């Protein structure tokens, strides 16, 4: 499971919603729209949120039960029912990823292997009904960072066995469990393009690469470290950071990047978002470490 260390958030804020939801908001929105809204409250840690495509539910990791478990939060208007605890094992669960139809969540659990295995969980069960995690991979070795294919028939992930030093990128078909190695050596922090044709990942000492089924194209390399890549909605560019950054300042920057993008190109949108974050968090570590690769328009 990816550890966020000291940058794990104490609470999850409403500006973690999918960026597409901000496209129709005016760049001159009122100050109220620019303010984050707290959606969880826990004296411990709430982090790693994943939001369904219809923006109705969010799954996140929390230690509010005394252990790192998955929790589900309803995001609709008005008063919502209390957050539901999805997993309750004594081992840690993390790295949730909701499927595109919002019916399943894939995650990494340490319940059967201290290095981590991949499970899925049905989100359509009603409150009070048993939700039993289904093991997808339960083998020796480390599996991490599952991402769904658009048709939800396949999970992509990175793995590392006890006798290898570099992670491998693999896929597994949910029907039948066929496991296929895609790239060796591979990388971590996988991000699938919206059309499902390209897989961005971080390799080696921090090089950002893209896998396109036939070859690997190196997008960035050199002295900088690129981490946590995320695709733009049009699938033509990738936004990444050059070092590990604060969850809160990143959320503010990403929100305003997409808000500005509705009124200009990506490069200018990123510049404006960085300027705004710099006013809130003057130290360069909060705003200077973001890199845009690909189509800047």
Residue, then its C-alpha position, 0 to 999 in steps of 0.5 A: x500500500x502506498x504510504x502518504x506519510x506526513x502528508x496524509x490528510x486529517x479530513x477529506x475536503x469536497x474539492x476532491x470531486x472529479x475534475x470534470x464537474x468544474x468545467x461549467x463553473x465560471x472562472x470568476x466564481x464567488x469566494x464561497x465556491x473557492x472555499x473547500x468543504x469538509x466532508x469527513x470529520x475524524x481526529x485520526x486519518x481520512x485519506x485516499x478518496x475515490x469518487x464514483x463517475x456519477x459523483x454519488x458515492x465516495x470510498x476512502x480509507x480511515x482509521x476511525x475504527x482503530x484500524x485502516x479500513x475502507x469507508x463509504x460516504x454518500x455525496x448527494x444533496x441534503x442529509x445523508x446517512x452515516x458513513x458505512x464501514x466497508x471492511x473490518x479486518x484487523x489487517x490494513x486495507x487501502x488504495x481503493x479504486x471505484x469501477x466506472x459503473x460505480x458498482x465495485x471497488x478494487x483495493x489492496x488488503x494485507x489480510x492474507x499477505x503482509x505485502x498486499x493482495x488485491x480484492x474487490x467489493x460489491x458496492x450495490x449491497x444495501x446498508x446492513x447487508x453483508x459485504x464480503x471482499x472477493x480475492x482477485x489475487x492472493x498469492x505470495x508477493x506484493x500487489x499494489x495500485x489496482x486500476x479498472x479497465x473501461x469495460x470493467x473486465x480487467x484490473x491493471x496493477x503493479x507487482x513485485x515478487x520476493x526475488x525482484x527489485x523492480x516492480x512489474x506491470x500486469x493485468x488480470x481478467x476478472x472472469x477466469x483470473x488469467x494473469x498477464x505480464x505487460x511490462x518488466x521492469x514496470x513501475x508504480x502509481x498507474x493511471x489509465x487514460x479515459x479511453x483505456x488505451x494508455x497506461x501512465x506510470x512512474x518507473x525507476x528513479x521517477x521517470x514518467x512513462x506511458x505504455x501503449x500495448x506495443x511499446x513504452x514511450x518515455x515522456x520525462x526523464x532526468x534529475x526530476x522525480x515525477x510521481x502520481x500521474x493523472x490524465x486530463x479528461x480529453x486523454x491528451x496530456x498528463x499532470x504529475x508532480x515532481x516530488x511528493x506534495x501536500x494533499x490539501x494544496x494539491x487538491x486546491x491546485x487540481x480544482x483550479x486547474x480544471x476550472x481555468x481549463x474551461x476558459x483557456x489552454x492547459x499550460x495557462x490553466x496550470x500557471x494560474x492555478x499555481x499562482x493561486x496556490x502560491x498565495x495560499x501556500x507561499x513555499x515552493x514545495x506546495x505549488x512548484x512541483x507540478x509538470x504538464x506532459x503532452x498536449x498543452x492546448 
